[in-house]
C-alpha cells in the first residue's frame, strides 16, 4: 500500500509532466480547448435540471432542494471528476503499453494520471460553481458561505479513494477485457444510486435509502452538498465515513495492483 504512494512521490515530477501532456493532448486541435471542461458539465446540468427538476419533478416533493440547479451542480461536478477518472483509469494501462514496457517506467503512473488530469478539469469548473453560488446567495438562498472552506479537505479525501479504484480497475482490465464494460455499466448504476439528482431524505423506501448509503460515492456527494449547497460543515460521522471509504479503496486498489504488477508489464 505504501510502496505505490512512495513511488508516486518519488516520480511526482514525471506524474505532473504526464498529467500536463494528457491535458494538452485531449484538446489539441479543438477550437474551444479547455473550455470543454466547462461546457460538458454545464450542458449536463441544464439537461438534468429540466428533466428531473421540472418535467419529472413530483410537485413539492423534492423537499429542501431549492434551487434545484444548485443542488444538482454541487453533486454532479464532483461526480463527473470521479466517474471520468475511473473510466479513463480503466483503460490507462492498455493505452500506455509503449511506456510500460520500458524498464524504468513506474507502471502505476497511468491510472494516477487519469485521476489528476480529471481533477484539473474539476478545478477548472470551480469558478463556474462559485459564480452559481454567488447568484444563489444574491437570490436569498442559504448556499455556500464559509462552509466552502472545507471543500479542499473533501477533495483531498477523495483523491486516494479514486486513485485506489483506478489502480484496481486498470490492473484487472489488462487481465480481463470485460472489465471496461463492467466498470462502464457499474458507474451508471452508481450514479443513480448516489443522491445527486435527488436528496437522500426524499427517498420513500427504506431499503432504497440503505442501498444508496452503501454506495461508496454517497458520503463524498453528501459532503460536497453540505459545503456547497447547504452551507454547513460535514458532520463528524460523514468525515469518518469518507476517511474509511478512502483508506479502504486505496488499500484494496494498491494491493490488487501490487499483486498483478509483474503480469501487467508482460501483458500490456
DARAZI-V687155 format. One record per residue. PHI is phi in degrees with one decimal (none if undefined). D_CENTER is the distance of its C-alpha to the mean C-alpha in Angstrom with 2 decimals. Layout:
BEGIN
phi: [PHI	PHI]
d_center: [D_CENTER	D_CENTER]
END
This chain:
BEGIN
phi: [none	-78.7	-61.5	-66.3	-62.1	-66.0	-67.9	-63.5	-68.2	-61.0	-103.3	-62.1	-64.3	-66.5	-60.7	-65.2	-64.3	-66.0	-65.2	-63.1	-63.7	-64.2	-65.4	-69.0	-66.5	-63.5	-113.5	-64.6	85.1	-88.8	-68.0	-87.1	59.3	-66.7	-63.0	-63.3	-69.1	-99.6	-63.2	-59.8	-66.7	-67.2	-64.8	-62.9	-60.7	-63.3	-64.7	-65.3	-63.7	-69.1	-70.4	-91.8	-95.1	-132.5	-64.8	-99.5	-65.1	-80.4	62.3	-97.1	-78.5	-79.9	64.9	-91.2	-119.1	-114.9	-76.7	-61.8	-60.8	-70.9	-59.8	-64.3	-66.3	-68.0	-104.7	-72.3	-60.1	-62.7	-63.3	-62.2	-59.9	-63.2	-67.2	-67.6	-61.8	-71.4	-64.4	-72.5	-63.7	-58.2	-101.3	-65.4	-69.8	-63.5	-73.1	-110.4	-57.0	-62.2	-73.4	-63.6	-72.0	-77.2	-60.3	-94.2	-83.0	-71.8	-67.2	-80.6	-68.7	-53.8	-65.9	-70.2	-60.3	-59.5	-68.3	-76.3	-64.7	-77.6	-63.0	-60.4	-63.4	-63.1	-64.8	-60.2	-84.6	-61.5	-59.0	-64.8	-63.9	-62.8	-63.0	-63.9	-67.3	-62.3	-60.9	-61.3	-65.9	-63.1	-79.4	97.6	-90.0	-85.3	-111.6	65.4	81.5	-65.3	-63.0	-65.0	-65.2	-81.0	-57.5	-59.9	-68.8	-62.2	-61.7	-62.2	-71.6	-77.6	-58.7	-64.4	-63.1	-71.4	-62.3	-62.2	-64.4	-65.1	-61.5	-64.3	-71.2	-66.6	-67.9	-66.5	-68.6	-66.7	-81.6	-128.9	-66.9	-69.3	-58.9	-58.5	-70.5	-63.3	-63.8	-58.7	-70.8	-64.5	-65.7	-64.1	-63.1	-65.5	-61.8	-77.6	-96.0	-110.5	-77.3	-99.8	-93.1	-146.8	-90.6	-61.4	-72.1	-89.1	-74.3	-78.0	-104.4	-57.6	-69.7	-69.6	-60.9	-65.0	-63.1	-64.9	-67.9	-77.8	-64.8	-63.6	-85.4	-57.8	-61.1	-71.1	-60.4	-62.9	-66.9	-62.9	-65.8	-63.3	-79.4	-95.3	-95.7	-81.8	70.6	-131.8	-74.9	-58.7	-69.4	-59.2	-60.0	-68.0	-60.2	-64.3	-60.3	-63.1	-62.5	-64.5	-61.3	-64.6	-65.0	-63.7	-62.3	-64.3	-64.9	-65.5	-62.6	-64.7	-63.4	-61.1	-64.2	-65.1	-63.6	-103.1	-52.3	-62.4	-66.9	-62.7	-64.5	-72.6	-95.9	-69.6]
d_center: [21.07	22.38	23.73	20.48	19.44	22.94	22.87	19.63	21.47	24.64	23.21	20.97	23.10	22.57	18.80	18.91	21.37	19.43	16.31	18.76	20.44	17.39	16.73	20.46	20.89	18.28	20.28	23.70	26.30	24.18	26.05	23.16	21.27	18.32	19.01	17.20	13.89	15.43	17.37	14.78	12.69	16.12	17.71	15.31	15.82	19.53	19.77	18.05	20.08	23.23	22.73	21.42	22.76	26.12	27.21	25.96	26.00	28.32	30.57	29.98	28.12	24.71	25.84	24.38	21.75	23.82	23.04	20.77	19.13	17.99	16.80	14.78	13.31	12.32	9.90	9.24	8.18	5.18	4.54	5.60	3.67	1.50	5.12	6.89	6.39	7.67	10.15	11.44	11.58	13.70	16.36	16.16	19.21	21.26	20.66	21.75	24.75	27.20	25.71	25.23	28.92	29.96	31.19	29.77	26.21	23.61	22.02	18.78	17.81	16.54	13.43	12.78	13.46	10.77	8.15	10.33	11.33	8.11	7.92	11.40	10.73	8.73	11.78	14.13	13.19	13.86	17.61	17.41	15.67	18.34	21.05	20.11	20.40	23.72	25.01	24.14	26.09	28.94	29.16	29.60	26.35	25.24	21.72	20.24	23.08	23.20	20.34	17.90	19.14	16.95	13.76	13.85	14.38	11.34	9.26	11.60	11.18	7.47	8.40	10.92	9.08	6.78	10.10	12.09	10.48	10.74	14.24	15.35	14.63	15.87	19.00	19.68	19.36	22.15	24.37	23.57	22.72	21.98	18.68	17.01	18.30	17.59	13.86	13.86	15.77	13.96	10.62	13.02	14.60	11.65	10.76	14.38	14.53	12.09	14.02	12.46	15.60	17.89	18.55	18.97	22.56	23.42	23.11	26.80	26.79	26.27	25.26	22.43	21.28	21.49	19.38	16.63	16.96	16.72	13.22	11.23	8.32	11.27	12.17	9.03	9.41	13.06	12.83	11.32	13.97	16.53	16.44	15.90	17.74	20.11	20.88	21.15	19.87	17.94	20.60	21.57	20.70	17.10	16.90	18.53	16.33	13.14	15.28	16.63	13.46	12.14	15.65	16.19	13.18	14.32	17.91	17.73	15.74	18.14	21.08	20.48	20.05	23.17	25.16	24.59	24.81	28.37	27.84	24.89	27.18	29.91	28.04	25.68]
END
